[in-house]
Amino acid sequence: MVQLPDRIESAAQLDDLLSQPSPALVEQFRHLVGDIAIVGATGKVGPSVVHMTRRAVQESGVPRRILVVARKPTADLIGPGVEPCTCDLLDSHAVAALPRVPNVIYLVGRKFGSTGSESMTWGVNSIAAYHAAHHFRGSRIVAFSTGCVYPVMDLATGGATEATPVAPVGEYAMSCVARERMFDYFADQKLLEVVHLRLNYAVECRYGVLHDLATRIWQGEPVDVTTGYANAIWQGDCCDQALRALSLASSPATILNVTGPETFSIRQVALQLGEILGKEVTFTGQENGLGYLSNASRANGLFGNPRVPLARLVQWVGHWVRQGGTSLGKPTHFETQDGKY
Ligand SMILES: NC(=O)c1ccc[n+]([C@@H]2O[C@H](COP(=O)([O-])OP(=O)(O)OC[C@H]3O[C@@H](n4cnc5c(N)ncnc54)[C@H](OP(=O)(O)O)[C@@H]3O)[C@@H](O)[C@H]2O)c1
């Protein structure tokens, strides 16, 4: 068990923690067959997946190629054993030119800016997924999806399980169901083995639900508690679970909710952050008991609870914001209940 620090003081320390593979992942990589492609590697989550994969390969002692597929692969992602593949997933010819590998982590997506630009969101979330599914026939794919494919849930339900029927609200969420269905189309015909990773809010110090709350409090803005509850998972745990989920790929597809075990009160966490930040917290709205809430019992039963508990995440993010740590400047809009992004 790795000792978790009380605080994260630098981007280098943060990136190191975010890319730490679990012993179970390293062990799995000793037996995994074939090379691996990380598709959509330049977003918020992709770089952590790339660096964790590199470390897991190194620690496993079994060399394998890691392909970083992106429109513009950045130099920080490339290194020994890690090869860039420049590719716009909307361009079928470019996708057809990609090397075919047995293991794929698929992170391509579009969310923000969807309102007013719906066709682009549908294009990225469905056409690109179709191209990938078609090209990587015969492979195992862990396809990042979202808890937003479920309906907005009442707190009393305990959150959506994998058995909860999809009922997407708004065009972004609908297009995410389309993304899943593109992979399902091939998985149902036994042409592809798939895991849909329905993620609810990866968090790290520079973005995420906790960062959004801390930033608001630091700036003296009120916290709206209408969406009064949320789930979150340390991005390092999310990446670890995503890579370990390669062993669960199946046809038809497996569905896996990925988030932390805690459904937390925004109000309570805001007060904890306020203490760390030395700021008084003010609130607007009133909890309506609804939110995008997911139940991750299945993933946590398979992998164990995430390595970083909520209380430590709160501590890390609070100190990060207080010390003027960098922000990606990408708010999550976790409070949205009407599906408009
Ligand atoms: N982060 C979360 O908390 C969260 C929560 C729920 C679900 N998810 C899902 O997890 C996935 C990864 O999340 P994220 O936060 O890293 O998303 P993100 O920051 O929006 O990154 C999306 C990635 O998709 C790539 N992309 C978009 N269009 C592309 C195209 N035409 N060709 C090639 N690449 C393209 C982007 O590349 P560029 O850099 O070139 O734009 C970027 O690397 C997303 O699909 C999202 O649905 C994330």
Ligand as a Chemical Component Dictionary entry (heavy atoms), coordinates in Angstrom:
data_LIG
# 
_chem_comp.id                   LIG 
_chem_comp.type                 NON-POLYMER 
_chem_comp.pdbx_formal_charge   0 
_chem_comp.three_letter_code    LIG 
# 
loop_
_chem_comp_atom.comp_id 
_chem_comp_atom.atom_id 
_chem_comp_atom.alt_atom_id 
_chem_comp_atom.type_symbol 
_chem_comp_atom.charge 
_chem_comp_atom.model_Cartn_x 
_chem_comp_atom.model_Cartn_y 
_chem_comp_atom.model_Cartn_z 
_chem_comp_atom.pdbx_ordinal 
LIG N1  N1  N 0  -13.479 13.631 -16.933 1  
LIG C1  C1  C 0  -14.584 13.175 -16.386 2  
LIG O1  O1  O 0  -14.833 13.370 -15.185 3  
LIG C2  C2  C 0  -15.550 12.364 -17.192 4  
LIG C3  C3  C 0  -16.812 12.090 -16.651 5  
LIG C4  C4  C 0  -17.693 11.302 -17.368 6  
LIG C5  C5  C 0  -17.324 10.790 -18.593 7  
LIG N2  N2  N 1  -16.090 11.084 -19.124 8  
LIG C6  C6  C 0  -15.755 10.509 -20.438 9  
LIG O2  O2  O 0  -14.415 10.105 -20.470 10 
LIG C7  C7  C 0  -13.788 10.475 -21.679 11 
LIG C8  C8  C 0  -12.471 11.182 -21.361 12 
LIG O3  O3  O 0  -12.768 12.269 -20.517 13 
LIG P1  P1  P 0  -11.943 13.612 -20.590 14 
LIG O4  O4  O 0  -12.401 14.418 -19.431 15 
LIG O5  O5  O -1 -10.498 13.335 -20.778 16 
LIG O6  O6  O 0  -12.515 14.259 -21.926 17 
LIG P2  P2  P 0  -11.926 15.505 -22.727 18 
LIG O7  O7  O 0  -11.001 16.276 -21.883 19 
LIG O8  O8  O 0  -13.089 16.182 -23.347 20 
LIG O9  O9  O 0  -11.055 14.771 -23.863 21 
LIG C9  C9  C 0  -11.655 14.238 -25.003 22 
LIG C10 C10 C 0  -10.599 13.697 -25.923 23 
LIG O10 O10 O 0  -11.237 13.382 -27.162 24 
LIG C11 C11 C 0  -10.400 13.833 -28.191 25 
LIG N3  N3  N 0  -11.101 14.074 -29.435 26 
LIG C12 C12 C 0  -12.217 14.795 -29.657 27 
LIG N4  N4  N 0  -12.523 14.776 -30.964 28 
LIG C13 C13 C 0  -11.585 14.017 -31.575 29 
LIG C14 C14 C 0  -11.357 13.618 -32.905 30 
LIG N5  N5  N 0  -12.172 14.004 -33.899 31 
LIG N6  N6  N 0  -10.287 12.845 -33.186 32 
LIG C15 C15 C 0  -9.442  12.472 -32.196 33 
LIG N7  N7  N 0  -9.609  12.801 -30.905 34 
LIG C16 C16 C 0  -10.664 13.574 -30.608 35 
LIG C17 C17 C 0  -9.828  15.137 -27.652 36 
LIG O11 O11 O 0  -8.718  15.495 -28.427 37 
LIG P3  P3  P 0  -8.228  17.031 -28.599 38 
LIG O12 O12 O 0  -7.264  17.231 -27.456 39 
LIG O13 O13 O 0  -7.576  17.024 -29.944 40 
LIG O14 O14 O 0  -9.445  17.899 -28.534 41 
LIG C18 C18 C 0  -9.485  14.694 -26.237 42 
LIG O15 O15 O 0  -8.242  14.006 -26.224 43 
LIG C19 C19 C 0  -14.762 11.391 -22.427 44 
LIG O16 O16 O 0  -15.134 10.750 -23.594 45 
LIG C20 C20 C 0  -15.953 11.552 -21.522 46 
LIG O17 O17 O 0  -17.163 11.233 -22.195 47 
LIG C21 C21 C 0  -15.214 11.876 -18.446 48 
# 
loop_
_chem_comp_bond.comp_id 
_chem_comp_bond.atom_id_1 
_chem_comp_bond.atom_id_2 
_chem_comp_bond.value_order 
_chem_comp_bond.pdbx_ordinal 
LIG N1  C1  SING 1  
LIG C1  O1  DOUB 2  
LIG C1  C2  SING 3  
LIG C2  C3  SING 4  
LIG C2  C21 DOUB 5  
LIG C3  C4  DOUB 6  
LIG C4  C5  SING 7  
LIG C5  N2  DOUB 8  
LIG N2  C6  SING 9  
LIG N2  C21 SING 10 
LIG C6  O2  SING 11 
LIG C6  C20 SING 12 
LIG O2  C7  SING 13 
LIG C7  C8  SING 14 
LIG C7  C19 SING 15 
LIG C8  O3  SING 16 
LIG O3  P1  SING 17 
LIG P1  O4  DOUB 18 
LIG P1  O5  SING 19 
LIG P1  O6  SING 20 
LIG O6  P2  SING 21 
LIG P2  O7  DOUB 22 
LIG P2  O8  SING 23 
LIG P2  O9  SING 24 
LIG O9  C9  SING 25 
LIG C9  C10 SING 26 
LIG C10 O10 SING 27 
LIG C10 C18 SING 28 
LIG O10 C11 SING 29 
LIG C11 N3  SING 30 
LIG C11 C17 SING 31 
LIG N3  C12 SING 32 
LIG N3  C16 SING 33 
LIG C12 N4  DOUB 34 
LIG N4  C13 SING 35 
LIG C13 C14 SING 36 
LIG C13 C16 DOUB 37 
LIG C14 N5  SING 38 
LIG C14 N6  DOUB 39 
LIG N6  C15 SING 40 
LIG C15 N7  DOUB 41 
LIG N7  C16 SING 42 
LIG C17 O11 SING 43 
LIG C17 C18 SING 44 
LIG O11 P3  SING 45 
LIG P3  O12 DOUB 46 
LIG P3  O13 SING 47 
LIG P3  O14 SING 48 
LIG C18 O15 SING 49 
LIG C19 O16 SING 50 
LIG C19 C20 SING 51 
LIG C20 O17 SING 52 
# 
